[in-house]
Amino acid sequence: MESGSGAGAGFGFGEGPLRKVARVVLLDPEDRILLLHGYEPDDPADTWWFTPGGGLEGDESREEAALRELVEETGITQVELGPVLWHRQCSFPFDGRRWDQDEWYFLARTTQTVTAPGGLTELERRSVAGLRWWTSAELLAARETVYPTRLAELLRTLLDEGPPDEPVVLAPEIV
């Protein structure tokens, strides 16, 4: 995994640089959002839902990383990438280590709703159980863990008001 630049000082994060991450809020023509179902490799009962995305590789831009990760994790190639909606810093334990990340969430739209993940990393193959399209109402009613934790509210605001003029900075999330 690549690490990014930036300091976590003041956020309760580790001493190292924050990993730069690009995530995608992918909506279909019915305004459903695509989420992946993840789990802790050593504890498959510990599950959550999350947006597609991942760390930047080499000198790629966040936009390039968002599109690459989307193809690898979902097989979806027909995408109109929109603006950055949200910025979030987060820290969480996963697969025996702590991950400190600086995440940018891009809006994207697609008419391609059939998924075929084909480029999962070894770690993703051990920790992703599948994916599904969610309506806003389903997400609001979900009792399962979803990251970011305010995603249902954020999606409802996005659908009601459209993308923000400037990316919204979400409160840091430490798990």
C-alpha positions as CSV (number, residue, x, y, z in Angstrom):
1,M,0.0,0.0,0.0
2,E,1.2,3.4,-0.8
3,S,1.5,6.1,1.8
4,G,0.7,9.7,1.0
5,S,1.9,13.0,2.3
6,G,0.5,15.3,4.9
7,A,0.7,15.3,8.7
8,G,-1.7,13.8,11.1
9,A,-0.7,16.1,13.9
10,G,-3.7,17.4,15.9
11,F,-6.0,14.7,14.7
12,G,-4.9,11.9,17.0
13,F,-3.4,10.0,14.1
14,G,-0.1,8.1,14.0
15,E,3.3,9.7,13.5
16,G,3.7,8.8,9.8
17,P,2.3,10.6,6.8
18,L,-1.4,10.1,5.9
19,R,-2.1,7.7,3.1
20,K,-3.6,9.7,0.1
21,V,-6.9,8.0,-0.9
22,A,-9.4,8.7,-3.6
23,R,-13.0,7.3,-3.1
24,V,-16.0,7.3,-5.4
25,V,-19.6,8.1,-4.6
26,L,-20.9,6.2,-7.7
27,L,-24.6,6.9,-8.6
28,D,-26.6,5.0,-11.2
29,P,-29.5,6.6,-13.2
30,E,-31.9,5.9,-10.3
31,D,-29.6,7.7,-7.8
32,R,-28.6,4.4,-6.1
33,I,-25.1,4.4,-4.6
34,L,-22.7,1.4,-5.1
35,L,-21.0,0.1,-1.9
36,L,-18.6,-2.7,-1.2
37,H,-19.1,-5.1,1.6
38,G,-15.9,-5.5,3.6
39,Y,-14.8,-7.6,6.5
40,E,-11.8,-8.1,8.8
41,P,-9.7,-10.9,7.2
42,D,-9.2,-12.6,10.6
43,D,-12.8,-12.0,11.7
44,P,-15.4,-12.4,8.9
45,A,-18.2,-11.5,11.3
46,D,-16.7,-8.0,11.6
47,T,-18.3,-6.4,8.5
48,W,-19.0,-3.0,7.1
49,W,-20.0,-1.2,3.8
50,F,-17.8,1.4,2.1
51,T,-17.4,3.3,-1.1
52,P,-15.0,2.1,-3.8
53,G,-11.6,3.6,-3.8
54,G,-8.1,3.3,-2.5
55,G,-4.6,4.7,-2.2
56,L,-2.8,6.6,-4.9
57,E,0.0,4.7,-6.8
58,G,3.1,6.4,-8.0
59,D,2.6,9.9,-9.3
60,E,-1.1,9.4,-10.3
61,S,-3.6,12.2,-9.5
62,R,-6.5,11.6,-7.2
63,E,-8.8,11.6,-10.2
64,E,-6.7,8.9,-11.9
65,A,-6.7,6.9,-8.7
66,A,-10.4,7.2,-8.3
67,L,-11.1,5.9,-11.8
68,R,-8.4,3.1,-11.6
69,E,-9.8,1.9,-8.2
70,L,-13.3,1.9,-9.6
71,V,-12.4,-0.3,-12.5
72,E,-10.3,-2.7,-10.3
73,E,-13.0,-3.0,-7.5
74,T,-16.2,-3.0,-9.6
75,G,-15.3,-3.5,-13.3
76,I,-17.2,-0.3,-14.1
77,T,-15.5,1.7,-16.9
78,Q,-18.3,3.9,-18.2
79,V,-18.1,6.7,-15.7
80,E,-18.6,10.4,-15.7
81,L,-16.3,11.7,-12.9
82,G,-17.6,14.8,-11.2
83,P,-16.4,17.1,-8.5
84,V,-14.9,16.3,-5.1
85,L,-17.8,16.2,-2.6
86,W,-16.1,15.6,0.7
87,H,-12.6,15.5,2.4
88,R,-12.1,13.2,5.4
89,Q,-9.2,12.2,7.6
90,C,-9.7,8.8,9.3
91,S,-7.8,6.3,11.2
92,F,-8.8,2.6,11.7
93,P,-7.4,-0.8,12.5
94,F,-7.5,-3.3,9.7
95,D,-5.6,-6.5,8.9
96,G,-3.3,-6.2,11.9
97,R,-2.2,-2.6,11.4
98,R,-3.5,1.0,11.8
99,W,-4.4,2.9,8.6
100,D,-4.2,6.8,8.7
101,Q,-5.8,8.2,5.6
102,D,-6.6,11.5,3.9
103,E,-9.6,10.7,1.8
104,W,-11.2,12.7,-1.1
105,Y,-14.7,11.6,-2.2
106,F,-15.5,12.2,-5.9
107,L,-19.0,12.2,-7.3
108,A,-19.4,9.9,-10.3
109,R,-22.3,8.8,-12.4
110,T,-22.7,5.7,-14.6
111,T,-25.3,3.9,-16.6
112,Q,-23.2,0.6,-16.3
113,T,-24.8,-1.1,-13.3
114,V,-23.5,-4.7,-13.9
115,T,-20.3,-5.1,-11.8
116,A,-17.4,-7.5,-12.4
117,P,-14.5,-6.8,-10.0
118,G,-11.4,-8.1,-11.7
119,G,-8.5,-6.2,-10.3
120,L,-8.7,-6.9,-6.6
121,T,-5.5,-6.9,-4.6
122,E,-4.6,-10.0,-2.5
123,L,-5.8,-8.1,0.6
124,E,-9.1,-7.1,-1.1
125,R,-9.7,-10.7,-2.1
126,R,-9.4,-11.7,1.6
127,S,-11.6,-8.8,2.8
128,V,-14.4,-8.0,0.3
129,A,-17.5,-10.1,0.3
130,G,-19.3,-8.4,-2.6
131,L,-21.0,-5.2,-3.5
132,R,-24.5,-3.8,-4.0
133,W,-26.5,-0.8,-5.1
134,W,-28.3,1.0,-2.3
135,T,-31.2,3.5,-2.5
136,S,-31.0,6.5,-0.2
137,A,-33.9,5.1,1.8
138,E,-32.2,1.7,2.2
139,L,-29.0,3.4,3.4
140,L,-31.0,5.6,5.9
141,A,-32.7,2.5,7.2
142,A,-29.5,0.3,7.4
143,R,-28.5,-1.1,10.7
144,E,-25.1,-2.2,9.4
145,T,-21.9,-0.3,9.7
146,V,-21.3,2.1,6.8
147,Y,-18.2,4.3,6.3
148,P,-18.1,7.2,6.4
149,T,-20.6,6.9,9.3
150,R,-22.7,9.9,8.1
151,L,-22.9,8.5,4.5
152,A,-26.7,8.1,4.5
153,E,-27.2,11.8,5.6
154,L,-24.5,13.0,3.2
155,L,-26.1,11.1,0.3
156,R,-29.6,12.5,1.1
157,T,-28.2,16.0,1.1
158,L,-26.3,15.4,-2.1
159,L,-29.5,14.1,-3.8
160,D,-31.6,17.0,-2.4
161,E,-29.2,19.9,-3.0
162,G,-26.7,18.7,-5.6
163,P,-22.9,18.8,-5.2
164,P,-21.5,21.5,-2.9
165,D,-19.7,24.5,-4.4
166,E,-16.6,23.5,-2.4
167,P,-15.7,20.1,-0.9
168,V,-17.2,19.7,2.6
169,V,-14.6,18.8,5.2
170,L,-16.0,16.0,7.3
171,A,-15.1,15.6,11.0
172,P,-12.1,13.2,11.4
173,E,-13.1,9.7,12.2
174,I,-11.0,7.5,14.4
175,V,-12.1,3.9,14.9
